[in-house]
Amino acid sequence: MTKEEFLAAATRAALACSRTSRFPPGITVAQAALESNWGQSRLSRDAHNYFGIKAHGDHARVAYPTLEHIHGRDLRVSAEFARYDSMEDCFADRDRLLATAQCYAGARACGGDPEAFARALAAHWATDPHYADKLLRMYRDNGLDELDSRSPDPAITGSPDSPFKEQL
């Protein structure tokens, strides 16, 4: 999958989920790009897991080594991750987790402010203390903020001249 193909597919999935969740789709695409290396990670290719979502409930699962930041150190550990049937299923599960897990109440409370949402999300999503900055850099540097800007309805985003308008 090329970066352009990833962006097109991820944008469609994020916009579809955003219509229900009201979470900023540009942040969703940025997070998927960051976590999956633009859809090139083994986890995204083998398990359609674009967010590094750990296995939970009765999900099918796969085990992979991962880097976790624990007590100020980066450690390689083995973890079980959720396996999905499609990108759309993964994006929907990510939004369901954010909408229902108590630890993401802060993110839900600032869903209308993409940057505040990203910072609140990052506080619980990853162990990397620089995760929010990396996520927001991905968001801004790739123009994904266009998905969240100048829209009267946060579920239908993007300006008329947005490079993402064909996804709307």
C-alpha positions as a printed NumPy array, in Angstrom:
array([[  0.   ,   0.   ,   0.   ],
       [  1.426,   3.393,  -0.966],
       [  1.186,   6.42 ,   1.294],
       [ -1.481,   7.85 ,  -1.02 ],
       [ -3.5  ,   4.619,  -0.942],
       [ -3.201,   4.514,   2.829],
       [ -4.36 ,   8.131,   3.148],
       [ -7.373,   7.531,   0.909],
       [ -8.467,   4.371,   2.74 ],
       [ -7.755,   5.739,   6.218],
       [ -9.573,   8.991,   5.447],
       [-12.67 ,   7.088,   4.29 ],
       [-12.615,   4.903,   7.419],
       [-12.021,   7.856,   9.757],
       [-14.783,   9.964,   8.211],
       [-17.25 ,   7.067,   8.433],
       [-16.436,   6.495,  12.116],
       [-16.47 ,  10.216,  12.885],
       [-20.067,  10.519,  11.74 ],
       [-21.029,   8.456,  14.784],
       [-18.274,   9.118,  17.31 ],
       [-17.744,  12.809,  16.551],
       [-14.002,  12.3  ,  17.141],
       [-11.714,  14.372,  14.874],
       [-11.028,  12.288,  11.748],
       [ -7.745,  14.071,  11.025],
       [ -6.37 ,  12.953,  14.385],
       [ -7.641,   9.43 ,  13.679],
       [ -5.791,   9.298,  10.342],
       [ -2.651,  10.804,  11.899],
       [ -2.724,   8.242,  14.69 ],
       [ -3.181,   5.362,  12.248],
       [ -0.308,   6.667,  10.093],
       [  1.949,   7.071,  13.128],
       [  1.122,   3.701,  14.675],
       [  1.236,   1.715,  11.426],
       [  3.979,   3.569,   9.542],
       [  1.514,   4.484,   6.803],
       [  0.074,   0.971,   6.727],
       [  3.49 ,  -0.661,   6.315],
       [  3.88 ,  -2.211,   9.778],
       [  3.652,  -5.95 ,  10.099],
       [  0.741,  -5.546,  12.534],
       [ -1.26 ,  -3.475,  10.05 ],
       [ -0.445,  -5.749,   7.1  ],
       [ -1.069,  -9.055,   8.921],
       [ -3.842,  -8.09 ,  11.346],
       [ -5.449,  -4.906,   9.956],
       [ -4.502,  -3.276,  13.277],
       [ -3.551,   0.316,  12.458],
       [ -3.478,   1.659,  16.031],
       [ -1.496,  -0.917,  17.995],
       [ -4.671,  -1.923,  19.834],
       [ -3.918,  -4.6  ,  22.396],
       [ -6.079,  -7.734,  22.386],
       [ -9.204,  -7.415,  24.492],
       [-12.408,  -9.35 ,  24.965],
       [-12.877, -12.21 ,  22.541],
       [-10.903, -10.631,  19.682],
       [ -8.711, -12.802,  17.553],
       [ -5.161, -12.01 ,  18.558],
       [ -1.596, -12.009,  17.344],
       [  1.598, -11.69 ,  19.389],
       [  4.413,  -9.368,  18.344],
       [  7.357,  -7.718,  20.031],
       [  6.792,  -4.056,  20.827],
       [  8.625,  -1.212,  22.486],
       [  7.131,   0.101,  25.742],
       [  8.38 ,   3.019,  27.811],
       [  8.411,   1.734,  31.41 ],
       [  9.936,   3.534,  34.41 ],
       [ 11.859,   5.902,  32.163],
       [ 13.319,   3.191,  29.95 ],
       [ 12.376,   1.774,  26.56 ],
       [ 11.919,  -1.974,  26.85 ],
       [ 11.145,  -4.547,  24.156],
       [  8.309,  -6.801,  25.299],
       [  5.968,  -9.289,  23.675],
       [  2.321,  -8.265,  23.575],
       [ -0.928,  -9.649,  22.207],
       [ -2.653,  -7.358,  19.753],
       [ -6.179,  -7.459,  18.368],
       [ -6.618,  -8.867,  14.86 ],
       [ -9.297,  -7.293,  12.631],
       [-10.953,  -8.34 ,   9.394],
       [-10.553,  -4.899,   7.812],
       [ -9.296,  -1.367,   8.283],
       [-12.884,  -0.233,   8.844],
       [-13.361,  -2.75 ,  11.681],
       [-10.152,  -1.553,  13.337],
       [-11.115,   2.13 ,  13.092],
       [-14.591,   1.395,  14.475],
       [-13.129,  -0.536,  17.412],
       [-10.686,   2.274,  18.169],
       [-13.557,   4.761,  18.331],
       [-15.624,   2.353,  20.443],
       [-12.744,   2.047,  22.912],
       [-12.373,   5.818,  23.098],
       [-16.125,   6.261,  23.536],
       [-16.513,   3.724,  26.336],
       [-13.283,   3.417,  28.352],
       [-13.271,   5.66 ,  31.404],
       [ -9.613,   6.576,  30.924],
       [-10.548,   8.43 ,  27.708],
       [-13.215,  10.647,  29.324],
       [-10.831,  13.592,  29.022],
       [-10.417,  13.009,  25.3  ],
       [-14.173,  12.718,  24.828],
       [-14.664,  16.005,  26.67 ],
       [-12.53 ,  17.902,  24.151],
       [-13.531,  16.136,  20.932],
       [-14.302,  19.491,  19.321],
       [-10.682,  20.634,  19.749],
       [ -8.471,  18.232,  17.76 ],
       [ -5.187,  19.235,  19.421],
       [ -6.586,  18.995,  22.964],
       [ -8.226,  15.7  ,  21.985],
       [ -4.866,  14.351,  20.77 ],
       [ -3.099,  15.364,  23.987],
       [ -5.812,  13.822,  26.186],
       [ -5.822,  10.658,  24.058],
       [ -2.039,  10.364,  24.222],
       [ -2.043,  10.488,  28.01 ],
       [ -3.494,   6.954,  28.074],
       [ -2.964,   5.455,  24.605],
       [  0.788,   5.016,  24.6  ],
       [  3.639,   4.692,  27.051],
       [  5.86 ,   6.987,  24.967],
       [  6.081,  10.308,  26.861],
       [  6.457,  12.118,  23.502],
       [  3.456,  10.438,  21.853],
       [  1.249,  13.561,  21.781],
       [  3.985,  15.621,  20.111],
       [  4.647,  12.888,  17.535],
       [  0.922,  12.53 ,  16.82 ],
       [  0.415,  16.278,  16.405],
       [  3.501,  16.558,  14.194],
       [  2.08 ,  13.82 ,  11.938],
       [ -1.28 ,  15.629,  11.944],
       [  0.127,  19.037,  10.989],
       [  2.999,  18.009,   8.71 ],
       [  0.692,  15.967,   6.477],
       [ -2.165,  18.472,   6.27 ],
       [ -4.515,  16.181,   8.175],
       [ -5.766,  19.177,  10.13 ],
       [ -7.667,  20.002,   6.922],
       [ -9.992,  17.101,   7.743],
       [-10.968,  18.847,  10.972],
       [-11.064,  22.482,   9.91 ],
       [-13.702,  24.969,   8.818],
       [-16.653,  22.638,   9.059],
       [-19.924,  23.546,  10.738],
       [-20.541,  19.855,  11.438],
       [-17.611,  18.044,  13.087],
       [-18.837,  14.77 ,  11.579],
       [-18.615,  16.068,   8.006],
       [-15.239,  17.714,   7.837],
       [-12.94 ,  19.362,   5.367],
       [-13.146,  22.646,   3.555],
       [-14.276,  22.95 ,  -0.084],
       [-10.655,  23.356,  -1.209],
       [ -9.328,  20.587,   1.032],
       [ -7.112,  17.945,  -0.574],
       [ -9.429,  15.462,   1.153],
       [-12.677,  16.76 ,  -0.399],
       [-12.974,  13.702,  -2.651],
       [-13.261,  11.595,   0.515],
       [-16.355,  13.467,   1.752]])
